[in-house]
Amino acid sequence: MPNKDQTARIAKGAGFIAALDQSGGSTPKALKLYGLTEADWSGEEDMFDLIHAMRARIIKSPAFTGDKVVGAILFEQTMDRAIDGIPTATYLWEQRQVVPFLKIDKGLEAEDMGVQVMKPIPGLEALLARAVAAGIYGTKERSVISAANAEGIAACVTQQFDLGAQVLAAGLVPILEPEITISIPDKAEAEALLRAELIQKLDAMQGEAQVMLKLTLPEEDGFYTPLVDHPRVLKVVALSGGYSRDEANARLSRNPGIIASFSRALTEGLSAGQDDAEFDRVLGQAIDGIHAASVA
C-alpha cells in the first residue's frame, strides 16, 4: 500500500520530481557533462561510485529540499547505496521530505512500427519487493515513440499499462513514460494518438488505483489537460527530452497542472570542479527555475 503522506505530497504537486536515474548506458555521458572523463575512473564500479557521489552531492545540497523538489527518481544502484550511512530512499524522505521512485526498465528493443518498447525486465518481482523494502514509493519505466504510427503507439501504451499493473500489485505507484522524440516531424500527430490511447487505457482501469504519466512537453499548450484531470492519474510530469532548460521551463509553464521531471536540464551547469558554494548556487538557480515553471 503506497504511503499516504507521500501520495498527498505528490498529489499536491507544489514542486517537481528530480530525475537522478542515469543508468549504465547513460552514466558516462552524465559524468562527462559533470566535468569527468573516462580517465577519471577505472572500471564500472569506479564509474558508479563517481555518479553516486554526484547524486549524493545534489541531494545533500541545501538547495535540494522538499520545499521545491517533491520527488526523486533513482537508479537501482543508487537505491542500494547510502548517503551518510543512511539508505538513499530513507535519506530522501526523512532528511529532505522528497518522495523516492525507482527506474525499473532495462533499456529498449530495436525500433519497430515507429516505437521502441521496453526490453524484458528479468527478476521484476524480486526487484519490486526490494524496492518496497527499501522505502521506495513508485517506479518509472520508459519507452520511446518516434513516429505517429497508430499500431506502434497502441503497442507501446499496452506494454506500459501491463507493466504498471504489476507495479500496482506490488504496492507501488508506476510512472508510465511513453516518451515522444522531440525532433520528429509528426510530433503533434503522435501526441494525438498517444493521448487517445492513454485515455482509453485509463478509462478501462478497475478500482481506485492511480498511475502517474511522464510525457514529452506537447506542441499545443494544455493538450494533456484531459490526462491531468483524469481520476486514474495521480500526477502528470514532463520530461525535458532534449530541450534546453530555458525552453523546457517555458513550455512547462504553459501547461498548467503538469510538473517537471527533468534530468539533464536539472544538472545543466553543475561541475565536479565547483566548490560547494558555487555548486549550491548553480543548483539552486536550476531548482528555482524548474520549480517556478512547475507551479506556474
SULURNOR-V739377 format. One line per field, one symbol per residue. phi: phi as a letter, one per 30 degrees, with the letter a starting at -180 (. if undefined). burial: + if it has 16 or more other C-alpha atoms within 10 Angstrom, else -. A space follows every 10 residues. Layout:
# SULURNOR-V739377
phi=???
burial=???
This chain:
# SULURNOR-V739377
phi=.edddddddd ddidlbcdcc becedcdedd ddddjccddd bbjddddddd dddddddddd dddcbddbcc abccdedded cbbhiceedd eeddcbhcdc cbdcdcjcdd dbhibcddde cdieeddddd ddddiddabb bcbbcbadce ddddddddde dddedddddd jccdcdbcdc ddcddceddd ddddeddddd dddddcicdb ccbcbddddc eidceededd dccdacbccd ijdddddddd dddcbeiccd bcceddcejd bddddddded dddddddedd deddcd
burial=-++--++-++ --++++++++ +++---++-+ +-++-+---- ------++-+ ++-+++++++ +-++++-+++ +++++++++- +++---++++ +++--+++++ +++++-+--- --++++++-- -------+-- ++-+++++++ ++++++++++ -+++-+++++ +-++++++-+ ++++++++++ ++----++-+ +-+++-++-- -+-------+ ++++++++-- -+++--++-- -+++++++++ +-+-+--++- ++++++++++ ++++++++-+ ++------++ -+++-+++++ ++++++
